[in-house]
Amino acid sequence: MIDEVIVLGGGAIGSVYAAKLAAQHPVTLIARQAHADAINRDGLRVTGREPATHRIRAATEVDRIPAGTLILLTTKVTHSRDAIAPIAGKVRDDTVILCVQNGLGSEAIVKEAVNRRCLVLRAITQFGAIYHEPGVVDFTAAGATLIEPSARSAEIAALLSGVGLDGRVSDNIQREIWRKLIFNCVINPITAIVGCEVGGIADPKLDPWKQLVVDECLRVAAADGVTFDIDFVAIIAEVFGSARTIASMRQDLLKGKQTEIDHMNGAVVALGHRFGIDCPVNAALVATIKAMEGRGVAQ
């Protein structure tokens, strides 16, 4: 039974999940000092789809993990190891860590870090949000939270659904991971390089570029046992064409932060190498984004 929730990662998505969960459950949001201080002082202000101010507990570190705790890991994958290291010795055998993250293999990093002392599950979120300033996030898109199957997954899905986070146990989480990965491999680096909002990805002039990225991803996915019979370029234009948000990779570049490129396009390149599949277009995107990181370049 889940008695408490710790949201480990007080960025945009983590803050939205914490705000919604706190309506019915004891929640602690682990965030950077400025964000935690603003929330404890003034509440967490959510703008956008569901504007409200939420009174929740925020902290900069996990002091204890009580029995029956669900930990939502919502950091970027690049920060997973550092986020988990301080709690690895505190987890209990009834603790569940749900990795609500992008990319391939995020849950493997966590399993290694906790030395399998508790259950670690992978999830995919279809929610969208933007971090504005300490204490304020913009809730931009709602969807489902897809969870890999386990003995605890139905319980977690019900808890999430009860607060409007639409928890669902996926019968093929690997397919869902790849679906979102392909979206990210197209949208994140291309909009960061072009310097546009997410909706700009629908520009048909970009279609040949997008198709090359998708084709490489599909070849590697098939080698990994996951196949699709859908037109990703058309779906991306239809689903994201009206989005007026800024993709996380461009946000990171604008803030001078490290991006998740190694866990998106870089992960496709690395897995492709294992299968003997060359991915020159994805490799070129990785190299370009890394050059932009190194120079602090963003449009």
C-alpha atoms as one frame of an Amber mdcrd trajectory, in Angstrom:
protein
   0.000   0.000   0.000   1.256   3.457  -0.919   1.162   5.851   2.029   3.463
   8.668   0.892   4.850  10.065  -2.343   8.246  11.657  -2.939   8.671  13.458
  -6.256  12.399  13.440  -6.870  13.025  16.185  -9.398  11.315  19.548  -9.037
  11.392  20.618 -12.669   8.299  21.360 -14.702   6.855  17.838 -14.980   7.791
  16.868 -11.419   6.124  20.002 -10.092   2.883  19.328 -11.985   2.785  15.723
 -10.753   3.492  16.841  -7.184   0.775  19.499  -7.317  -1.874  17.073  -8.543
  -0.852  14.265  -6.173  -0.810  16.582  -3.153  -4.562  17.083  -3.485  -5.113
  13.608  -2.020  -1.794  12.282  -0.708   1.135  13.323   1.512   3.718  14.564
  -0.995   7.247  15.920  -0.734   8.758  17.602  -3.785  12.561  17.480  -3.931
  13.764  20.545  -5.812  16.570  23.067  -6.087  16.877  25.523  -3.208  15.241
  28.527  -4.893  12.249  26.512  -6.127  11.805  24.765  -2.763  12.018  28.066
  -0.855   9.444  29.741  -3.107   7.033  26.807  -2.798   7.326  26.624   0.985
   6.834  30.378   1.248   4.123  31.093  -1.342   2.904  27.703  -2.572   3.441
  26.153  -5.986   1.738  28.300  -8.600   0.580  26.373 -11.664  -0.480  28.375
 -14.707  -1.887  27.210 -18.027  -4.411  24.368 -18.241  -5.328  24.225 -14.544
  -4.298  27.510 -12.893  -4.088  27.239  -9.112  -1.735  27.631  -6.194  -0.931
  24.414  -4.355   0.365  24.138  -0.810   2.840  21.276  -0.778   5.985  20.413
   1.154   9.210  21.054  -0.734  12.762  20.182   0.281  16.212  19.983  -1.259
  16.969  16.431  -0.115  15.266  13.282   1.097  15.698  13.008   4.859  13.866
   9.704   5.268  11.843   7.163   3.294   8.900   5.880   5.322   7.208   2.540
   4.773   4.916   2.471   1.764   6.645   5.231  -0.190   6.327   5.736  -3.918
   9.201   7.745  -5.402   8.572   9.415  -8.749  11.915  10.109 -10.404  11.267
  13.082 -12.700  14.770  14.438 -13.199  16.385  14.467 -16.617  18.120  11.162
 -17.287  21.469  12.952 -17.175  20.833  13.654 -13.485  19.468  10.228 -12.502
  22.599   8.839 -10.927  23.242  11.965  -8.859  19.605  12.110  -7.743  19.463
   8.473  -6.641  22.881   8.216  -4.996  21.877  10.020  -1.739  18.810   7.782
  -1.243  20.244   4.443  -2.397  21.000   3.408   1.164  17.634   4.634   2.481
  15.239   2.726   0.221  13.222  -0.119   1.764  12.108  -3.385   0.241   8.575
  -1.935  -0.048   9.770   1.269  -1.761   8.841   1.687  -5.413  10.776   4.016
  -7.713   8.848   5.009 -10.844  11.137   6.525 -13.491   8.987   9.060 -15.344
  11.659  10.017 -17.844  12.646  10.218 -21.498  15.119   8.173 -23.496  16.285
   4.582 -23.473  17.477   2.785 -20.368  16.762   5.336 -17.653  15.443   2.622
 -15.360  18.661   0.597 -15.788  20.672   3.467 -14.306  18.411   3.503 -11.248
  18.408  -0.275 -10.778  22.177  -0.262 -10.751  22.295   2.688  -8.333  20.007
   1.041  -5.753  21.572  -2.387  -6.350  18.051  -3.747  -6.852  17.146  -3.181
  -3.191  13.661  -2.037  -4.213  11.289  -2.251  -7.145  12.194   0.091 -10.019
   9.672   0.634 -12.803   9.671   2.634 -16.018   6.912   5.037 -17.003   6.214
   7.371 -19.895   4.362  10.634 -19.431   2.306  12.413 -22.058   2.031  15.523
 -19.887   3.811  18.723 -20.817   4.949  21.665 -18.704   7.455  24.519 -18.674
   9.391  25.768 -15.668   9.059  29.552 -15.545  10.711  30.676 -12.335  11.070
  29.476  -8.735   7.609  28.550  -7.483   5.914  28.827 -10.907   5.355  26.245
 -13.669   3.147  26.342 -16.754   1.017  23.216 -17.280   0.776  22.989 -21.084
  -0.471  19.512 -22.028  -2.327  16.605 -20.424  -2.340  12.955 -21.409  -1.674
   9.588 -19.812   1.013   8.111 -17.585   1.987   4.707 -18.976   3.570   2.223
 -16.559   5.354  -1.043 -17.207   3.614  -4.154 -15.819   4.464  -5.434 -12.332
   2.704  -6.645  -9.205   2.470  -3.009  -8.000   1.637  -1.290 -11.278  -2.168
  -1.436 -11.062  -2.042   0.136  -7.604   0.208   2.942  -8.840  -1.936   3.511
 -11.922  -5.048   3.812  -9.769  -3.326   6.303  -7.466  -2.307   8.448 -10.445
  -5.722   8.232 -12.080  -7.362   9.302  -8.838  -5.679  12.713  -9.096  -6.102
  13.255 -12.832  -2.781  11.847 -14.027  -4.457   9.017 -15.994  -2.312   6.088
 -14.907  -2.387   3.108 -17.239  -0.510  -0.189 -17.167   0.944  -0.691 -20.631
   1.025  -4.177 -22.110   4.028  -3.121 -24.225   6.035  -0.452 -22.434   9.024
  -0.945 -24.736   6.889   0.072 -27.702   5.698   3.166 -25.824   9.287   4.057
 -24.903  10.312   3.815 -28.542   7.275   5.787 -29.747   8.094   8.704 -27.469
  11.813   8.348 -28.192  11.220   8.761 -31.922   9.075  11.841 -31.309  11.857
  13.258 -29.132  14.624  12.371 -31.584  12.861  14.419 -34.241  11.360  17.319
 -32.293  14.000  18.113 -29.690  17.197  18.490 -31.720  15.626  19.879 -34.899
  13.643  22.627 -33.163  16.707  23.430 -31.058  18.875  23.788 -34.157  16.268
  25.708 -36.180  15.373  27.840 -33.160  11.598  27.459 -33.228   8.702  26.444
 -31.035   7.592  22.810 -31.028   4.882  23.633 -33.576   7.555  24.630 -36.077
   8.392  20.951 -36.521   5.310  20.670 -38.764   6.974  22.814 -41.460   6.904
  20.578 -44.564  10.291  21.959 -45.638  11.725  19.938 -42.737  10.055  16.678
 -43.839  13.089  15.149 -45.626  15.239  15.760 -42.533  12.603  14.351 -40.203
  12.129  11.284 -42.383  15.848  10.471 -42.331  15.842  10.611 -38.506  12.714
   8.463 -38.294  14.003   5.874 -40.770  17.177   5.314 -38.752  15.204   5.065
 -35.514  12.807   2.547 -37.028  15.654   0.325 -38.218  17.205   0.246 -34.757
  13.812  -0.235 -33.072  13.098  -3.224 -35.314  16.443  -4.753 -34.386  15.427
  -4.187 -30.746  12.185  -6.109 -31.336   9.817  -3.153 -31.747   8.067  -2.397
 -35.026   5.618   0.282 -36.129   3.281   0.584 -39.082   2.601   4.316 -38.828
   3.745   7.500 -40.580   5.711   9.264 -37.855   6.329  12.399 -39.923   2.610
  12.866 -40.563   1.686  12.100 -36.941   4.266  14.554 -35.591   2.846  17.314
 -37.794  -0.730  16.486 -36.770  -0.119  16.131 -33.047   2.501  18.818 -32.469
   1.821  21.333 -35.235  -0.268  23.589 -33.013   2.066  23.421 -29.993   3.290
  26.833 -28.885   5.728  25.442 -26.347   9.520  25.193 -26.416  11.031  21.702
 -26.435  13.118  20.748 -23.415  16.357  20.530 -25.416  16.043  24.101 -26.639
  15.125  25.209 -23.115  18.305  23.566 -21.817  20.449  25.260 -24.461  18.885
  28.641 -23.752  19.774  28.160 -20.082  23.287  26.935 -20.823  22.519  23.467
 -19.458  23.505  19.996 -20.619  20.832  18.404 -22.802  19.516  14.830 -22.916
  20.854  14.271 -26.445  22.961  11.274 -25.333  19.822   9.520 -24.078  17.754
  10.359 -27.161  19.506  10.384 -30.550  22.750   9.275 -28.893  21.035   6.207
 -27.469  19.756   5.301 -30.940  23.265   5.654 -32.372  24.778   3.528 -29.587
  22.165   0.788 -29.849  22.446   0.857 -33.618  26.183   0.290 -33.284  25.495
  -2.811 -31.169  23.242  -4.150 -33.932  25.601  -3.155 -36.747  23.278  -0.390
 -37.982  24.800   2.946 -38.946  22.834   6.050 -37.935  24.709   8.963 -39.539
  21.844  11.454 -39.364  21.213  10.878 -35.674  24.965  10.958 -35.067  25.155
  14.306 -36.849  22.371  15.679 -34.646  24.238  14.511 -31.539  27.425  16.200
 -32.720  25.588  19.425 -33.563  23.780  19.665 -30.225  26.985  18.897 -28.332
  28.746  21.672 -30.249  25.920  24.030 -29.300  26.237  22.944 -25.666  29.940
  23.585 -25.676  29.584  27.040 -27.155  26.501  28.028 -25.167  24.660  28.512
 -28.450  20.864  28.663 -28.731  18.561  30.689 -30.893
